[in-house]
C-alpha cells in the first residue's frame, strides 16, 4: 500500500514540477530575451539567430529554477493533500512521517542529479557558446545592418549615416565620420555606394564623393575628391580585441586548476572560486529545500488552523536560506575566507529538515515545557 501511495503522490509532484518549471522558464526566457532585441534592430539579427542565442541561456535558467520549482511544488502538493484530508488518512493508516515524505525526497534526488549534470556538463558549454555567438554578432561586421536615416555607431570612432537603402543593397547618400585618430579626423561623403565583405574585412565602396581630413597638429584641412573609394570598417579592432571569459564559461576542471596568475585582473579571482563551489553546492540545495518543505508539511498535528502556519514556516525558512546563500556568495567573491560558510548554509536545511521530520524526544517536549512555564508564570 505504501508503494502505491508513494507513486500516487510522486505522480502529482512530477506533473506539478514540469508545469511550474516550464512556466518559470518561459517567463524568465521572455524577460531576458528583451535584452537582445537591440541586436535584431542594430545588427540585423535573423529570427533563427535570435532564437539560437536565447536558447543557449536555458541551462543557466534551469539551474536556478529547479530548486525553487521543487520547493514550490512540494508545498503546494502537500498542502492540497492536507486540505483534502489525505495526509490524515495516511497517518491513520499507520504511515509514518518519513514514508509520507518519501515521494518528495525521491523527486528531490532526481532534481539534484539533474542539477549536477547541468552544472558540470551542460551549463559551461552552453554559456561559452552563447558568449562566443554574442561576441561574433557584436563585432563581426557582416552582421551589421545599417539603418537608413540614422547615425549608426559602428565602433569606437566610426559613425556611418545612410540616407536611403535600395532594394538591391545599394546605399544612397553616405556619410562616414572617422575619429579613430583624434589628431587626424576625417569625414567621407558619397552620392552612392555598397557594402561588401572581403575575407574577414567588411568594406564600404563609395562612388562620386569626397574625403575631408583635419590635421590638428598642422592646423590644416585637406579635401580629396574621388570617383571610387574603399573604406574598411575598423578591422583592427576585431582582431586585436580579446574576450575575457566569465566564470560560468569554464568547466569544473578548469576552475579547479585556476590560479590568480591565470587572470588578467587578480580581483576577479574570488568570482571564479565562488563559481567552483557554487556548482558543487547548488544542486544539493534542492534536496535540502525539499526536505525542509515536506518536513514542515507532514510533521505535528494535522489541522486546518495549523496548515497556514506550516506554509509560512516552510516559506520563511526557504527565503532565509536563499538570502543567506546570495549574501555569502557576494561576500565570498570579495573575500574567499568566507567560502566555508557556503557549505554551512547548505548543510543547515538538511539538519533543520531532519529535526522537524523525525522530531527527537527533546524537540517534542519543547511546546509542553514552554506552555508549563507560561502557566506557572
Rosetta blueprint (number, residue, H / E / L):
1 X L
2 X H
3 X H
4 X H
5 X H
6 X H
7 X H
8 X H
9 X H
10 X H
11 X H
12 X H
13 X H
14 X H
15 X H
16 X H
17 X H
18 X H
19 X H
20 X H
21 X H
22 X H
23 X H
24 X H
25 X H
26 X H
27 X H
28 X H
29 X H
30 X H
31 X H
32 X H
33 X H
34 X H
35 X H
36 X H
37 X H
38 X H
39 X H
40 X H
41 X H
42 X H
43 X H
44 X L
45 X L
46 X L
47 X H
48 X H
49 X H
50 X H
51 X H
52 X H
53 X H
54 X H
55 X H
56 X L
57 X L
58 X H
59 X H
60 X H
61 X H
62 X H
63 X H
64 X H
65 X H
66 X H
67 X H
68 X H
69 X H
70 X H
71 X H
72 X H
73 X H
74 X H
75 X H
76 X H
77 X H
78 X H
79 X H
80 X H
81 X H
82 X H
83 X H
84 X L
85 X L
86 X H
87 X H
88 X H
89 X H
90 X H
91 X H
92 X H
93 X L
94 X L
95 X L
96 X L
97 X H
98 X H
99 X H
100 X H
101 X H
102 X H
103 X H
104 X H
105 X H
106 X H
107 X H
108 X H
109 X H
110 X H
111 X H
112 X H
113 X H
114 X H
115 X H
116 X H
117 X H
118 X H
119 X H
120 X H
121 X H
122 X H
123 X H
124 X H
125 X H
126 X H
127 X H
128 X H
129 X H
130 X H
131 X H
132 X H
133 X H
134 X H
135 X H
136 X H
137 X H
138 X H
139 X H
140 X L
141 X H
142 X H
143 X H
144 X L
145 X L
146 X L
147 X L
148 X E
149 X L
150 X L
151 X E
152 X E
153 X E
154 X E
155 X E
156 X L
157 X L
158 X E
159 X E
160 X E
161 X E
162 X E
163 X E
164 X E
165 X E
166 X L
167 X L
168 X L
169 X L
170 X L
171 X E
172 X E
173 X E
174 X E
175 X E
176 X E
177 X E
178 X E
179 X L
180 X L
181 X L
182 X L
183 X L
184 X E
185 X E
186 X E
187 X E
188 X E
189 X E
190 X E
191 X E
192 X E
193 X E
194 X E
195 X E
196 X E
197 X E
198 X E
199 X L
200 X L
201 X E
202 X E
203 X E
204 X E
205 X E
206 X E
207 X E
208 X E
209 X E
210 X E
211 X E
212 X E
213 X E
214 X E
215 X E
216 X L
217 X L
218 X L
219 X L
220 X E
221 X E
222 X E
223 X E
224 X E
225 X E
226 X E
227 X E
228 X E
229 X E
230 X E
231 X E
232 X E
233 X L
234 X L
235 X H
236 X H
237 X H
238 X H
239 X H
240 X H
241 X L
242 X L
243 X L
244 X L
245 X L
246 X L
247 X H
248 X H
249 X H
250 X L
251 X L
252 X H
253 X H
254 X H
255 X H
256 X H
257 X H
258 X L
259 X L
260 X H
261 X H
262 X H
263 X L
264 X L
265 X L
266 X H
267 X H
268 X H
269 X H
270 X H
271 X H
272 X H
273 X H
274 X H
275 X H
276 X H
277 X H
278 X H
279 X H
280 X H
281 X H
282 X H
283 X H
284 X H
285 X H
286 X H
287 X H
288 X H
289 X H
290 X H
291 X H
292 X H
293 X H
294 X H
295 X H
296 X H
297 X H
298 X H
299 X L
300 X L
301 X L
302 X L
303 X L
304 X H
305 X H
306 X H
307 X H
308 X H
309 X H
310 X H
311 X H
312 X H
313 X H
314 X H
315 X H
316 X H
317 X H
318 X H
319 X H
320 X H
321 X H
322 X H
323 X H
324 X H
325 X H
326 X H
327 X H
328 X H
329 X H
330 X H
331 X H
332 X H
333 X H
334 X H
335 X L
336 X H
337 X H
338 X H
339 X L
340 X H
341 X H
342 X H
343 X H
344 X H
345 X H
346 X H
347 X H
348 X H
349 X H
350 X H
351 X H
352 X H
353 X H
354 X H
355 X H
356 X H
357 X H
358 X H
359 X L
360 X L
361 X H
362 X H
363 X H
364 X H
365 X H
366 X H
367 X H
368 X H
369 X H
370 X H
371 X H
372 X H
373 X H
374 X H
375 X H
376 X H
377 X L
